């Protein structure tokens, strides 16, 4: 069977009798087996997927199938799927099974998407390379010696290597967009609160967002259309109506106004080939009659420090619940209650998670709270206000998704600061709660994919998708 790149292709093939949901599931299961070495999946729901496919085929024949009939999807290992394993890439949740479906997962299933498995990720979504998982690193399908990006690396590789059509990941500081760029696919992060976080294991609650991996803009838009919207189980979710994103992919009649940050393209850390690919796309946009202007954004230097102070603080608080008392791993080396807590957390959490918990605990401590946490919150507000003001004059901000293409496994593990710099261009959207997307933008001389990032105003996902489709059609 040929590999399909969009749900519309699949639906057309099913209509013509060229394939069926059952055949699609078998195709993806074979690909998962053939690509086991990539370590993208932690669990494969082969029996369930086959049975569900049979039911969806019946619904299609009866004309009662949902919007996503024919879509085979994977879930990052931080999303709750009832009666299925949930470990967040960590030993501390050893043996844990979710007791309910998260809202996004529930909505997918209701529209007849077929869930094929649970995907590997950096532990508790903390990482930029997918090397922090307790289950081993995920490998980039384009070059197995390189990382796929993180933290949603398994979800990205699954789409990249045709192990499913779409994946749900999560994006706290670029964890969907960065692996999408490294793997040469589309990765979107919607406005904060656009998708309910009910059933998403929290890393940093004021930053976390469920995101979507796909090979087509249409599939990304349709998936968001299905999973977005108000939810009684999440008090932070937006009450705004959800547009029919998949029906709003036409380019607007007027020229676009586009800004890019002068200091991103002139920065020393930016790979020359990525710089060239961005400049070429900007020139193409000018040639098409759009307004493209360089702007200065002096607060860019403060984006990464503010992000890491605030997210580690929130992680310190959120991860305190994993203590071995009620569920998951419990140390067998404890002699009393205090040592049970200490040894369980020391043995159950990985190095990077412990590092971030300690950093967060430090910035929240009485002596340093105002010097770090309070100041970072004020900087976050300044960055958000400046970004919103800029977007009041422009339709979009364009920048590289990443400073480099996919790096070698182990290349940055000895220096956490080098690893954190991989998030340099993606964290701003999370600090501001804005929608952003990474789309493929060519390859470097080694054949590794390059991503281009677009940021829009809050709740302008429809315009973001339409603009991205316009750029990808060139």
N, C-alpha and C positions, 0 to 999 in steps of 0.2 A: 504494500500500500504506500502511496505517496504521502509525504508530510504536508499537512495543511497549515497555512499560516494565519487563517482567520476563521471565525465561526460562520461567516457568510459563505465561504467556500465549502465548509463542511455541510451546511444546510442544503446548499445546492446539490452537492454530491449525494446526500441522503435522498433528496427529492427525486433525483435521476436513478436511484437504485444502485449507485456505484459503491456505496458503503452504508454502514449502519452504526449505531452507537456501540453495539457489541463488538463490531470489527475494529472500531476506533480504540476501544479499551484494550483489545488484544494487541493492537499496534503499539500503544504506549507502554503496555506491560513488557513487551519484547524489548523496546528501547531502554526501559529502566533496567532490565536484566543485562542487556548488552553494555550498559554504561555504569554498572555497579561500581567500577573503579573510581568514578567521579565522586562517589559518596554523597550524592545529593539528597537521597531519601533515607530516613530513619525507619519508617514503616511503610509498607505498600499494602493497600487494602484490596488485594486482587479479587477475592471472592465477592466482597461487597460491591466493588465496582462492576463486576460482571453482572451481578443480580440487578443492580440499579440500572445498568445499561439496557437490560432486557425490558425493564419496566418503562424506561423512557422511549424505547423503540415502539412499545405498545401504545403509549400516549401519542407519539407522532402519527402513528397509523390511524388513531382515532380523532386526531385534530385537537387534542387537549393539552399538548405539551407546553411547558413554560418558555420564557424568553431565552433561557440558556440551554435548552435541549441541544445536545451535541457537543457541549463544552465539557472537556475533561480538565479538572483543576487540582492543583496541589496546595497544601496549607503549610505555612511556616510553623515550626514547632514552638510557637508562643500563642497560638490561637486555639481556643477551646472547641473541641469536637466531641460530642457526647459519647461516652463509653470507649473512647480511644485514648491512647497514650499522650501525655503532655509533659515534656521534660525541660523545655526551654534550652536544649543543648547542654543540660547540666546534670551532674550526678546527684545533686541535692533533692531532685524530684524523682528519684529512682522509683520505678514501679507505679507512679501516679497516673490515674486515669481521670479524665474530665467527667464531671457529673452533668454537664449541660452543654448546649451549643451556644457559642458566642453569637451575637446578633448578625454579624456579617456572614458567618458560616450558615446560620439558619436561613437567611434570605437567599443565599446561593442555592441551597438544597431545595427550597420551595419553588425556585424557578428551573428546577431539573438539571442543574449542573451536577456532574458526577465527580465526587471527590476520590482521587486515586491514591493519596498518601500524605504522610507527614514529612516535612522537609528539614534538612539539617540547617543549623544557623550558629552564629557566635553565641556563646553562653549568655542567656538573658538579654540577647540582642546588643551585646556590648562588644563592638569590634568593627574593623574596616577591612577584614581579609578573610573571614570565616576560618581562621586558624585557631580560634578560642573555644571551639566546641569540644565537649567531653567525648564526643564520638569521632573525633579526628577531623582534619581539614577537608573542605570541599575543593575539588580541582576544576580549573577553568577548562571547558571543553575545547576551546580554541588552541590551548597550549597547556598540557597537563602539568607543566613545571611552574605554572603561574596561578596566583590566587584568583577567585571569581569576584572578589570584593565582599564586603559584609555590611551589616550583619546577616542580610537575607541571601547569602551566597547560594545555598541549596535551591532556593526558590527561583533564583535567576538562571542557574545552570539547567534546571529542569525544563525551563522554557527554551533556553538556548539550544539544548540537545534534543528537543522534540520528545521529552518524557511526559509532557502534558501541554495543553494549549495555553493555559493561563495559570499563574500562581498568585496567591495572596502573600505579601510580605508585610513588614512593618518598617516605618521610617521615623526615627527619632532625631537623626542628624544627617541623614543621607543614606540610610540603610536599604532603601529601594533604588534610589537614583544612581548611587555609586556602583553597585553590582550590575545594574542595567547597562551602564557605560562600559564596564569591563567586559561584559558578555555580549555587547552588540545588539541589545534588545531595547524595548521601551519600558520605562519604569516611572510611574506617576505617584506623587504624594498630594492628596487633596488638601483643601483648607482644613485647619484644625477644627474638629467638631463636625465636619461634614459626614464622617462615618462614625457610628457608635463604637466606643472602645469597650463595651460590655463583652467579656469573653476574651479580651486581650490581656495577657499577663503584663503588668506594668513594669517599665524600666524608669522612665521619667514622665510622670503623668501629664504635665503641661506641655510636653513636646510630642509624645507618642501619636502616631497616625498609622492606620492600616493603609497600605499601598498596593499597587497592582502591576504585575509584570505581564507583558504580552508581546506579540510580534506585529500587531496591527493597532492603530489608533482606535479603530471601530470597536475592537474587543475590549480595550481599556475603558472606553467611554461607556459601553453597554454594561460592563461589570460594575462600574461606579454607580451607574443609574440604578442598578438592582440593589446594591448594598448600602447606599447612602440614605440619609433621612433620619427624622426624629425617632426617638426610642425611649420608652418609659424607664428603661434600666440604666440610662446614662444621663446624668443631670448636666453634663457639659456638651451634649450633642446639640447641633443647631436645629432650630424648629422651622427653618426655611424650607419651602417646597423644593423638591428635587427636579430640576429640568430633565427633559428627555435628551440627555447628552448625545446619544447615538444618532439623533435626528438633527443635530445642530453642528454639523461638521463642515459647513460651507464657509469658504473664505468671505470676509466682509468686502463690500464694494469699494470702500475708501482705503487709501494706503494706510499701512500701520505706522505707528510711532514707536521706535525701539531704542532702548538705552543699553549701553554696556559700560562696565566699569573700566576706566582707563588703567587703574592700578591692578586689575586682575591680569590683563594682557601684558602689562609691563613688569609683572612680578618676576623675581629671579627663579622661583620654584616651579614655574610653568614650563612643561615640556615644549620644545620648539615645534614639534610636529602638531601638537594639540593647538598651540597658538596659531599656526598657519591654517589649520582646518576651521577654526572659529573665524579668523579674518576672512577666509574665502566665503564662508556662509554670510557674513555681514555684508561683504561686497555684493554677493548675489542678491541680497535683500535690497540694497541700494539700487542695483541695476533694474530691479522689478518696480522701482518707483516709490519704495518705502523710505521713510525718514529714519536714519540710523545715526545716533549721536553718542559720542563718548562723554561720560560724566565722571566727576570725581566723587568718591565715597570714602572720606577719611576714616569713618568708623569701622571700615573693613578689618583693620588691625585688631579690633576688640571683639570681633564676632566669635572667634574660636575660644579665647579665654572665658568669655561670659558663658558660652555654651557648656564648656566642661565643668565650670564651677556649679552651675545650676543643675545640670543633669546628674552629676555625681551626688549632689545634695539630695535630690529627689530619689535617686537609686538607694542611697543609704537608708532612707525612710521606708521605701517600698519593699526592699529585700529583707527587712527585719522580720517579716512574717515567716521566712523559711528558717525554721529553728529546730526541726526534728521532733517537735512535740506532737503535732497532729497528723502529719502525712510526710511522705517522702523518706529520704535517707536519715538514719539516726546512727551516730557513732557507737560502735561496740566497745570502745576503749574508755568510756566515761565511768567515773566512780561516784559522782553525785550530780545534782541538777546543774550546777554551774559548769562543771567540766563537760556535761552532755551538750549544753549550748555551745560552748567554745569549740569542742572537738568536732561536733557535727558541722558547724559552719566552716571551720578550718579545713576539714577533709572534704566536705561536699561541694564547696565553691572552688572554681578555678582561679588562677593567678590574676587575670585581668579583672574579674568581678571583685575579688578581694581588694585589689588596688583601688577600684572606683568607690567601693564602700568606705574604705579608709579615708580617701580624699574627701568624700562627701561628709563623713562624720567630722573631719577636721574643719571644713569650712562652716559647718553648723554649730561648732562648739562655742561656748559662751565668749571665750576670749577673741574669737576670730569672726563671729557671725556678721558684725557690721562691716568689718574690713573686707570681707570676701562676698558673702551671700547677699547682703543688702546692696552692696555696691554693684554687684553683677545684675541684680534685678533692675536697678536704675539704668544701667547701660543697656539692658535688653529693651527697656522702654524707649530709650533714645534711638536705638537701631531700628526698632519697629516704626517709630514716628517718621524717621528720615526715609525709610524704605517706602512707607505709605505715601509720603509727600511726593517722592519721585514717581511712583506709579499713578499719581493723580495727573501727571503731565505726559506719561508714556503708557502704551498698551502693555508692554512687556519689558523685562530685563533679561538680556541674554548673557550667559557666561559659560566657561567650561564647566563640565560636571566634575571633573577631577583634574588635579595638577599633572598626573602621569597616566599612562595606560597601565594595565594590570602588571603588577610587579611579581618578582619571583617568590615562591614559597620560602618563608624564613628570612626574607630580606630585611624586614623591619621589626622582627619580633624582639630583638635585643634592645631596641630603643623605642619605648612607647610614644615619645614625642614625635618621632618620624611617622609612626602609624597614625597618630591623631591628625597630622597635617593632611592626610588623605581626605579629610572631611572639610578642608579649607573653604570650598566653594558651595557646599551643600547645606551647612548648618544655618545660614542666614534665613532661609525659608522657614525652618522650624522655630527659630527664635521669634519670628514675626507671625507665625501661624498661617503662612501664605501657601497657595497651591504652586507646585513646581513639577516639572517633568524632564526626564532625560531621554533624548532620542538619538539613534545612531547617526554618526557624522563622519563616516569613512574609517580608514584603518591606518596605523602607523607603518613604518618600513619593515617592522617585524611581523606584520599581519595581524596585530592586535587591535581590537575595536576602540574607537574614540567616541565619546558621548558629548552631546551639546545640551546644555541646560537652559530651560526657559522658566521664568518666574512671572506670575500674574497677580493681580489684586485678589483679595479675599472673595471667594465664591464665584470666581470667573473661570471655573473649570471648562465651561462650554467654549469660551473664547480661546482658552489654552489648548484644548484639543483641536479646534478648527485651525489654529495657527500652526500647530505641530504637524498636522496632516498636510497643510499647504507646503511646509518646508520639506517634508519627507517625499513629496511627489516630484521633487526636482531630480 
